[in-house]
C-alpha cells in the first residue's frame, strides 16, 4: 500500500526592494510525498538485506533506510523519554547512539515486532566504563540492554505522529511502519543512531 506523508512547505516571496513581508507575499503550498513501501522496493529490486543500512536521526525523529547511498524510505519515529542524551546506564530513558548490528528479530505481543539491536556492544561498554571511571555515572550503575526498534501498543500510532517519546530507550515506529521494516531486513542489516 502506498503511504502518504504530508509536508507543508511555506514559500515566502520577498520583494527585491523591501525587507518586510506582508500577507499578500506569503504563499502556502501543500505537497504530498508518495513513498513506496520498503518491502515492495526490496522485492522489486532484489535488494539483499545485508546491503541495507538503517540511519536513525534522533534530532529529526526519523528512521531512514538506504541501499548503498540511495535513500529508499523515511519513517517518523520516537525514542526513550530522555530523547536528547546518549544512553549512559540502565534506567536513564535515553536511546543509545553509535553503530549497531541486530542481535535478534521476533514478533512481539505488545508492539507487533521487535528488532533487538546489539546494545551494549564493544563501543557501548568502552563508553560505559569510561563514564564510571571519570565519575559521570555512579560506580553502582549497570549498562542496561534489550534496546530495539519496535511498534506501539494497539491503537497508539498517535504516539508517533505527536512525537511522544514514550519508551525506556527503544526506537518506536507506527504499527504499519514496523511491519514494513521488519519484513524487509534481517540480522545482517546495520544500524547507525546519531544525535
C-alpha positions as a Markdown table, in Angstrom:
| # | Residue | x | y | z |
|---|---|---|---|---|
| 1 | Unk | 0.0 | 0.0 | 0.0 |
| 2 | Unk | 1.4 | 3.4 | -0.9 |
| 3 | Unk | 1.9 | 5.6 | 2.1 |
| 4 | Unk | 1.4 | 9.3 | 2.1 |
| 5 | Unk | 3.2 | 11.8 | 4.2 |
| 6 | Unk | 2.1 | 15.4 | 4.1 |
| 7 | Unk | 4.6 | 18.1 | 4.3 |
| 8 | Unk | 3.6 | 21.8 | 4.4 |
| 9 | Unk | 6.1 | 23.9 | 2.6 |
| 10 | Unk | 6.0 | 27.6 | 3.3 |
| 11 | Unk | 7.3 | 29.7 | 0.5 |
| 12 | Unk | 7.9 | 33.3 | 1.3 |
| 13 | Unk | 8.4 | 35.6 | -1.6 |
| 14 | Unk | 10.3 | 38.7 | -0.8 |
| 15 | Unk | 10.1 | 41.9 | -2.9 |
| 16 | Unk | 13.5 | 42.9 | -4.3 |
| 17 | Unk | 13.2 | 46.3 | -2.7 |
| 18 | Unk | 11.5 | 45.6 | 0.6 |
| 19 | Unk | 12.8 | 43.9 | 3.8 |
| 20 | Unk | 9.3 | 43.4 | 5.2 |
| 21 | Unk | 6.8 | 40.7 | 4.3 |
| 22 | Unk | 3.0 | 41.4 | 4.0 |
| 23 | Unk | 0.2 | 38.9 | 3.9 |
| 24 | Unk | -0.1 | 39.0 | 0.1 |
| 25 | Unk | 3.5 | 37.9 | -0.3 |
| 26 | Unk | 3.2 | 34.6 | 1.6 |
| 27 | Unk | 2.1 | 31.6 | -0.4 |
| 28 | Unk | 1.5 | 28.2 | 1.3 |
| 29 | Unk | 1.6 | 25.2 | -0.9 |
| 30 | Unk | 0.8 | 21.6 | 0.3 |
| 31 | Unk | 2.7 | 18.8 | -1.3 |
| 32 | Unk | 2.1 | 15.1 | -0.8 |
| 33 | Unk | 5.2 | 12.9 | -0.7 |
| 34 | Unk | 4.5 | 9.4 | -2.0 |
| 35 | Unk | 6.7 | 6.7 | -0.7 |
| 36 | Unk | 6.7 | 3.1 | -2.0 |
| 37 | Unk | 6.8 | 0.7 | 0.9 |
| 38 | Unk | 10.2 | -0.6 | 1.7 |
| 39 | Unk | 9.2 | -4.3 | 1.3 |
| 40 | Unk | 7.9 | -3.5 | -2.2 |
| 41 | Unk | 11.2 | -1.8 | -3.2 |
| 42 | Unk | 13.3 | -4.6 | -1.7 |
| 43 | Unk | 11.4 | -7.3 | -3.6 |
| 44 | Unk | 11.2 | -5.3 | -6.9 |
| 45 | Unk | 14.9 | -4.6 | -6.9 |
| 46 | Unk | 16.1 | -7.9 | -5.3 |
| 47 | Unk | 18.0 | -5.9 | -2.6 |
| 48 | Unk | 19.9 | -8.1 | -0.2 |
| 49 | Unk | 19.2 | -7.2 | 3.5 |
| 50 | Unk | 23.0 | -7.1 | 4.1 |
| 51 | Unk | 23.2 | -4.2 | 1.6 |
| 52 | Unk | 20.5 | -2.2 | 3.5 |
| 53 | Unk | 21.6 | 0.3 | 6.2 |
| 54 | Unk | 19.3 | 2.0 | 8.8 |
| 55 | Unk | 20.1 | 5.6 | 9.9 |
| 56 | Unk | 18.2 | 6.8 | 12.9 |
| 57 | Unk | 18.4 | 10.5 | 13.5 |
| 58 | Unk | 17.2 | 11.5 | 17.0 |
| 59 | Unk | 17.1 | 15.2 | 16.3 |
| 60 | Unk | 14.9 | 14.7 | 13.2 |
| 61 | Unk | 12.7 | 11.9 | 14.7 |
| 62 | Unk | 13.4 | 9.8 | 11.6 |
| 63 | Unk | 14.4 | 6.3 | 10.7 |
| 64 | Unk | 15.7 | 6.1 | 7.1 |
| 65 | Unk | 16.7 | 3.0 | 5.1 |
| 66 | Unk | 19.4 | 3.2 | 2.5 |
| 67 | Unk | 20.5 | 0.8 | -0.2 |
| 68 | Unk | 24.2 | 1.7 | -0.5 |
| 69 | Unk | 23.9 | 5.5 | -1.0 |
| 70 | Unk | 20.3 | 5.6 | -2.2 |
| 71 | Unk | 17.6 | 6.6 | 0.3 |
| 72 | Unk | 14.7 | 4.2 | 0.0 |
| 73 | Unk | 12.3 | 5.3 | 2.7 |
| 74 | Unk | 11.9 | 7.6 | 5.7 |
| 75 | Unk | 9.7 | 6.7 | 8.6 |
| 76 | Unk | 8.8 | 9.0 | 11.5 |
| 77 | Unk | 9.9 | 7.5 | 14.9 |
| 78 | Unk | 10.2 | 8.4 | 18.6 |
| 79 | Unk | 12.6 | 7.4 | 21.3 |
| 80 | Unk | 13.2 | 7.0 | 25.1 |
| 81 | Unk | 11.7 | 9.5 | 27.4 |
| 82 | Unk | 15.1 | 11.1 | 27.7 |
| 83 | Unk | 15.4 | 11.5 | 23.9 |
| 84 | Unk | 18.3 | 14.0 | 23.7 |
| 85 | Unk | 21.1 | 12.2 | 25.5 |
| 86 | Unk | 23.2 | 9.2 | 24.6 |
| 87 | Unk | 22.4 | 6.2 | 26.8 |
| 88 | Unk | 24.8 | 6.1 | 29.8 |
| 89 | Unk | 23.2 | 3.5 | 32.1 |
| 90 | Unk | 20.2 | 1.3 | 32.7 |
| 91 | Unk | 17.1 | 3.2 | 33.6 |
| 92 | Unk | 18.1 | 6.6 | 32.2 |
| 93 | Unk | 15.5 | 6.6 | 29.5 |
| 94 | Unk | 18.0 | 7.5 | 26.8 |
| 95 | Unk | 18.4 | 5.9 | 23.4 |
| 96 | Unk | 21.9 | 4.8 | 22.7 |
| 97 | Unk | 24.0 | 6.4 | 19.9 |
| 98 | Unk | 26.6 | 4.7 | 17.7 |
| 99 | Unk | 26.8 | 1.9 | 15.2 |
| 100 | Unk | 25.0 | -1.4 | 15.9 |
| 101 | Unk | 24.1 | -4.7 | 14.5 |
| 102 | Unk | 20.9 | -6.7 | 15.0 |
| 103 | Unk | 21.0 | -9.4 | 17.7 |
| 104 | Unk | 17.6 | -10.9 | 17.0 |
| 105 | Unk | 14.2 | -10.2 | 15.4 |
| 106 | Unk | 10.9 | -11.6 | 16.5 |
| 107 | Unk | 7.1 | -10.9 | 16.7 |
| 108 | Unk | 6.1 | -9.1 | 19.9 |
| 109 | Unk | 2.7 | -9.4 | 21.5 |
| 110 | Unk | 2.7 | -5.8 | 22.8 |
| 111 | Unk | 4.5 | -3.9 | 20.0 |
| 112 | Unk | 3.9 | -6.0 | 16.8 |
| 113 | Unk | 7.6 | -6.7 | 16.1 |
| 114 | Unk | 10.9 | -6.3 | 17.9 |
| 115 | Unk | 14.2 | -5.8 | 16.2 |
| 116 | Unk | 16.8 | -6.2 | 19.0 |
| 117 | Unk | 20.0 | -4.2 | 18.5 |
| 118 | Unk | 23.3 | -5.3 | 19.9 |
| 119 | Unk | 23.5 | -2.7 | 22.6 |
| 120 | Unk | 25.7 | -2.9 | 24.6 |
| 121 | Unk | 28.3 | -3.6 | 22.0 |
| 122 | Unk | 32.1 | -3.2 | 22.4 |
| 123 | Unk | 31.9 | 0.6 | 21.9 |
| 124 | Unk | 29.0 | 0.9 | 24.3 |
| 125 | Unk | 31.0 | -0.9 | 27.0 |
| 126 | Unk | 34.0 | 1.3 | 26.4 |
| 127 | Unk | 32.0 | 4.5 | 26.9 |
| 128 | Unk | 30.2 | 3.0 | 30.0 |
| 129 | Unk | 33.5 | 2.0 | 31.7 |
| 130 | Unk | 35.0 | 5.5 | 30.9 |
| 131 | Unk | 31.9 | 7.3 | 32.4 |
| 132 | Unk | 32.2 | 5.2 | 35.5 |
| 133 | Unk | 35.9 | 5.8 | 35.8 |
| 134 | Unk | 35.6 | 9.6 | 35.4 |
| 135 | Unk | 32.6 | 9.9 | 37.7 |
| 136 | Unk | 30.0 | 10.8 | 35.1 |
| 137 | Unk | 27.9 | 7.9 | 36.3 |
| 138 | Unk | 27.9 | 6.2 | 39.7 |
| 139 | Unk | 30.0 | 3.1 | 40.4 |
| 140 | Unk | 26.9 | 1.0 | 41.1 |
| 141 | Unk | 25.3 | 1.8 | 37.6 |
| 142 | Unk | 24.6 | -1.0 | 35.2 |
| 143 | Unk | 24.8 | -0.7 | 31.4 |
| 144 | Unk | 21.3 | -1.9 | 30.5 |
| 145 | Unk | 20.2 | -3.7 | 27.4 |
| 146 | Unk | 17.3 | -5.1 | 25.4 |
| 147 | Unk | 17.2 | -1.9 | 23.3 |
| 148 | Unk | 15.5 | -2.3 | 20.0 |
| 149 | Unk | 13.2 | -1.0 | 17.3 |
| 150 | Unk | 9.5 | -1.8 | 17.8 |
| 151 | Unk | 6.0 | -0.8 | 17.2 |
| 152 | Unk | 3.4 | 0.8 | 19.5 |
| 153 | Unk | 0.6 | -0.7 | 21.6 |
| 154 | Unk | -2.5 | -1.5 | 19.6 |
| 155 | Unk | -4.3 | 1.8 | 18.6 |
| 156 | Unk | -1.5 | 4.0 | 19.8 |
| 157 | Unk | 0.0 | 5.2 | 16.4 |
| 158 | Unk | -0.6 | 8.7 | 17.6 |
| 159 | Unk | 2.4 | 8.4 | 19.9 |
| 160 | Unk | 4.5 | 8.6 | 16.7 |
| 161 | Unk | 2.6 | 11.4 | 14.9 |
| 162 | Unk | 2.6 | 13.5 | 18.1 |
| 163 | Unk | 6.4 | 12.8 | 18.7 |
| 164 | Unk | 5.8 | 11.4 | 22.1 |
| 165 | Unk | 9.0 | 9.9 | 23.5 |
| 166 | Unk | 7.4 | 7.1 | 25.5 |
| 167 | Unk | 9.9 | 4.2 | 25.5 |
| 168 | Unk | 12.6 | 3.3 | 28.1 |
| 169 | Unk | 15.3 | 3.8 | 25.4 |
| 170 | Unk | 14.0 | 1.9 | 22.3 |
| 171 | Unk | 13.1 | 3.4 | 18.9 |
| 172 | Unk | 9.4 | 3.2 | 18.2 |
| 173 | Unk | 7.6 | 3.2 | 14.8 |
| 174 | Unk | 3.9 | 3.1 | 13.9 |
| 175 | Unk | 2.4 | -0.4 | 13.6 |
| 176 | Unk | 2.4 | -0.2 | 9.8 |
| 177 | Unk | 6.0 | 1.0 | 9.5 |
| 178 | Unk | 7.5 | -1.5 | 11.9 |
| 179 | Unk | 5.8 | -4.3 | 9.9 |
| 180 | Unk | 7.2 | -2.9 | 6.6 |
| 181 | Unk | 10.7 | -2.6 | 8.1 |
| 182 | Unk | 10.7 | -6.0 | 9.9 |
| 183 | Unk | 9.7 | -7.9 | 6.7 |
| 184 | Unk | 12.4 | -6.1 | 4.7 |
| 185 | Unk | 15.6 | -6.6 | 6.7 |
| 186 | Unk | 17.4 | -9.4 | 8.6 |
| 187 | Unk | 20.2 | -9.7 | 11.2 |
| 188 | Unk | 22.8 | -8.7 | 8.6 |
| 189 | Unk | 21.4 | -5.1 | 8.3 |
| 190 | Unk | 23.5 | -2.5 | 10.0 |
| 191 | Unk | 22.1 | 0.4 | 12.1 |
| 192 | Unk | 23.5 | 3.8 | 12.9 |
| 193 | Unk | 21.9 | 6.1 | 15.5 |
| 194 | Unk | 23.0 | 9.7 | 15.5 |
| 195 | Unk | 22.1 | 12.6 | 18.0 |
